[in-house]
Amino acid sequence: MEVNVTLASWSMLLIYSAGAVYALAFIAYAFDLFGGKKKRTGKAAGSAGSSAGAAKGSVKGAKRTARTRTSAEVGSADEGGAVGTLVQENLDGPADRVYSNRVDDAGDGSGHGDGSAADAKRRVFANVGTSLTVLALLLHIASIVTRGISVMRAPWGNMMEYALIASAVAGVVYVVTLRYKDVRYLGTFVTGFLLVSIGLATTVFYTPAAPLVPALQSYWILIHVPIAILSTGLLTVSAALATVQLLQGAREKRVAAGRDAGWLSFLERMPRAASIEAVSYRLAAVGFITWTFTLIAGAIWAEVAWGRYWGWDAKEIWTFVIWVVYAAYLHSRATRGLRLTTIAWLNLIGFITIIFNFTVVNVYFNGLHSYSGL
């Protein structure tokens, strides 16, 4: 079967274009995440129990000293509790005490934003980043489709194609999640990952468009590989959330101890660590289920192709290792046997094993699954 060189060239042009748009989305999200310092009221200083300057009011000029304190509901990220903040602000005038009991929801992407003009401006950058991400995803998917048409087969026959489609699925998972939870604070991490994936796919993993190798010419490639790709996309976004959770947990510990958040202060606009962890857990749970199907489908394909379900091939072993790590993660999360920070690290270890399985095992381990195309 001949390769349609024109379509293959268009596929590469589209993926380069997607990379350029992802870069613009990354910049927009970075402005949203890091741009500017949030104006603080007495609330920000209150976590350390310090006093704040008095604000000018319009009533009788009686100056009052303000204090802020955190309610007893404050729990660190390790305790898994949502945090309620009791705020006593600096005000002059009769209304000298304003209390706000607030529990951040997992879907509140604006986190602790105070609704100021600066926050509104940052949200504009987030909206721009999301729009650019959707545009880049369309170009990304179009590249995959044209690649498949150019060779008249499923476009996941080598490492380059797998990296392209798995990263696209991760992007789709992120965009779909946005319909239910405002996780735009994750945009910088997701678009950054997509940029790196496209960069590696078009350089290190680059493989010219070509027909499938004979060993992969089976209908099982339409079952086993797509499920693995879906799992990778889900677990990638879950790992990104786990990373943000760990950073937010570190910030919350500093604040609870009365110390300055330092370089982690940009996380004040994000939801609490426990809320972020809840979303990460849900995605990982679905990803674990689909990875289980990946393992089962792979065993069935092995029996069809080689006459045995399991042969202790390197790829089979590491696919099972991934399953075991995520099983341990979900068990720890369900039983609350470990702290949430430790559980998050288990999530990240699971993702590292996925990356190891895809890169090192595919390239350097000899076995029946050596289909990298490199």
N, C-alpha and C positions, 0 to 999 in steps of 0.2 A: 504494500500500500504506500503510495507516494505521499509526501508531506506537502501541504499547501504552504509554500514559503511566504507568500504574501500575507496570509492570515497569521502565520507565526511571527512575522515582523510586526504586524499590527498589535499582536498580543504583547510583545515587548514594549512597544511604544505606549500602550495603555498602562502597563504596570509602572513604567517610569513616570508617567503622568500622575498615577495614583500616589506614588511616592512623594512627588512634589507637593500635591495637595495635602497629604498627611503631614508634611513638614509645616505647612501653613497652619493646619489645625493644631499641631503641637505648640506652635508659637502662641496662638490665640488662647489655648488652654493654659499655657504657662503664665500668660498675663493675668488670666482669671485666678490662678492659684497663688501666684507669688506677687502679683502687681500691687504695690502700695501697702501701707500699714493701716490696719483697721483702727479707726479712732476709738479710743477706749474711754469708758466712763469709769466711775468708781467700781463697777462690776469687775473689771479686769484685775484691778489691784486687790480686790477683796479676797481672792483665793489665797493670797499670802497674808491676809488679815491686816493690811496696811491701810492708813487713812489717805483719802484723796482730797484734792483742793475743792473748795466750795464753789458752786456754780451761782452765777448771778441770776436773781429772780426779779419779779415785778412787785413783790409784796413787802412793804414796811421795812425792808432792809435788815431783818434779823438774820444774822449769819449763823448757819448751823454746820456742825462738823459731821462729816459723812463717814459712814463705815459700810463695809460690804462683808458679808460672810456667806460661806457656802453652807447649805443645809445639811442636815445629818444624813440626807439621802446620798451624799456624794460617795461613790464607790469607784475604785480604780478599775481599769480595764480588766485586770485579772479577776476581779470579783464578778464580772459579767453584768453588773447592774447599770441601769440607765442613771443619768445624773440629773438631779433637780437642782437648780440654782436659786438661792434666795438672795435677792438684791435689795440693798438699802442704799439709795443713791444720794448724791450731794444735791440738795435743792434749797433754795431760799424761799420762804413763804409757807403758807399753811400746809400745803401738801408736801410735807417734808419726808415722807416715807412712801416709797413705791416698791412694792414687792412683786417679784416675778417668779413663780414656780414653773419651771419649764423642763420638760423631758424631751430631749432631742429624739426625733424619730429617724429610723434608718433611711427613710426616703427624703429627708430634708437635706438636700444637697448644699444649701447655703449655710448649713451648720449654725454658727453663732453670729451670723451677719445681723447687723442692727438696723437694716433697712435704710441706711444712709445713702447719699448720692454716690459715694465711692463704691458701696456694695452694688448698687444698681449698675454702675459702669462695669464692674467686674462681671456681673451676670450677662452683660452684652457680649463681652469677650467669650463667655462660656457658650452663648447661643451661636456666635460666629464659629467657634470651634466645632460645635456639634453639626452645624450645617456643612462645614467643610469636610468633616469626617464622613458624613453620609455621601457627599459627592465623591470623595476618594474611594469609598466602598463600592460605589456603582462602577467606577473605572476599574477597580480591583477585580470585581466579579466579571466585568466584561472581558478583561484580560484572560481570566481563567476559561471563560466560555470559548473565546476565539482560539485559545491554545488547544482546547479539546477538539474543536471543529477542524483545526488545521491538520490533526492527525487521526480524526474520526475514531476517537476512543475516550474513555473516562480520563479526565486530566489530573490523575494522581498516580502516575506510574513510576515516579522517581522522587528523590529528595527535594529537588527544586519545586516540583509541582505540589508535593505534600506541604512544603513550607508556605507556599503561596495560598493554598486553599485553607490550611489550618489557621493562618493568620486572618484570612478573610472571615472565617467562621467566628474567630474571637471578636472581630470588629462587629459582626452581626449580633453576637450575644450581648455586647456592650450597648448597642443601639436599642435592641429589644428590651433590655433591662431598664433603659431610660423611660420606657413607656409605663413602667410600674414603680420605679424608684428613681429619684433624682440623684444619680451618681456621676454628675458631670465633674465632680472633684477628681474622678478617676481618669478623666480624659487625657491628661498629660502622660500618665503611665501607659494607657492603652495605645495612644497614637505613637508614643515613643517605641513601644514594643513592635508595633506594626512596621514602623520605619526600619528598625533593625532587622526584622524578618524579611522584608522585601530586599534590603541591602544584601543580606546573606544569600537569599535565593537567587539573585541576579549576578552574584559574583562568586562566592565560595561554592555554592551548590548548583551553579549554572549548568544546565544540560540542554543541548539542542533538541528541538522538537523531533520526535521519532516514534515509530510504532512500539507497542509493548513488547518486552522480551517474552519468549514463549512460556516461561514458567508462570507468568502473570495473566496469561490469556485464559481466564476463567470467569464465570459469572459471579464467583465469590468475591472478586475484586469490587463488585458493585454493592456488596453487603458489608464485608469485613472492614475495608478501608474507610468508607464514609462514617461508620460508627466511631472508629478510632479518631477521625478528624473532628467529629462533633465533641467527643470527650476532651480532646486537646484544647479546643476552643473554650469550653466551659471551665476547665481546670486552669487555663491561663488567666481568665478574668478573675476567678476565685483567688488565685495566687497574688494577683495585683491588689485585690482588696485586702488580703492578709498582710501584705507589705504595708499598706496604708494604716491598717489596724495597729500594727506594731509601732509605727511612728506616732500615731495618735495616743496609744497607750503610754509611750515614753513621755509625751508632752503632759498628759494628765497626771502622771506620777510627779513630775517636776512641780506642777502647779499645786498639787495636793500637799507637797512637802514645803511649800512656801518659797520655791525658787523660781527664777525667771525661766520662761520656756525657751529662750534663746532662739536658735535658728529654726526651731520647731514651731515658732509662733504663728506661721502661716496656716497651721492646721486648725487654728481657732475657728475658721469658717467651715470646718467639716463636722459631720455628726460625731457622736461619741464612739469610742473604740468598740464598745459592746454592740452598738447598732451596726457598725460596719462589719463586724464579725458575723452577725446574723445573716447578712446578705451573702457573704463569702461562704458560709456553711451551706446555705441552700443550693448555691451553684455547684459546690463540690459534691453534695449529695447526689444531684442529678448526674454530674460527671462521673461519679463512681459507678452508678447504675449502667450508664452507657459503656464505661470501660469494662465492666463485667461482661456485657454482650460482646465487646471486642475480643475478649479472651476466649469466650465460648465459640464465637464465629471463627476465630483463628484456628482453634482446635479442630473444628469440623472441616475446615478447608484443608488442614494438614492431613487429615484422614483421607480425604478425597484425593489429594495430590500425591501423598507419600505412603499411604496405607497405615498411618498411626496417628493417634490424637496428640501425643506428646513425645518429643524426642530430646528434650533438654538442650535444644538449640539456644544459642546466646540470646536471640530475640525473644524466644518463648520465656526464657528465665527472667529477663528484665521486664517483660510485660507483666509477669506474675509478681515480681518485686514491686512494681508500681501499684498493683492491686492491693498487695499486703500493706504497703505504707498508707494508702488512703483508707483501707479498712481500719487500721490502727487509729488514724485521725478521726474517722467518724465514730468509732467506739469510744474514744476518749472524750469526744464532744458530747455524745449522747449520755454518757455516764457521769460527766463532769469530774472525771478522776484526776484531771490535770488542770492547771491554770490556763486561762484563755491565751495568754502569750505563748505558753509552751505548745498548746494546740495549734496556734498559728504557725509556729515553726515546723510542726509536723506537716502542715499543708505545704509549706515552702519546700520542705525536703521531698515531698511527693512530686512537686513540680520539677525540682532539680533532677529527679530520676527520669522524668519524662524527657527532659532535654538531653540527658546522658544517653538514654535509649535511642533517641532520634539521631544524635550526632555521633558519639563515640562508638556505640554498638553497630550502627549502620556502616560506618566507614572503616573501623579498625578490627572488628571481630569477624572472623571467617565463619560462615554458616550457610544454612539453606535460605536465609532471608537477606542475602547480599544483593539487594536490588537498588542501591543508591543511585546508580547511573553515573557515578563519578569515575 
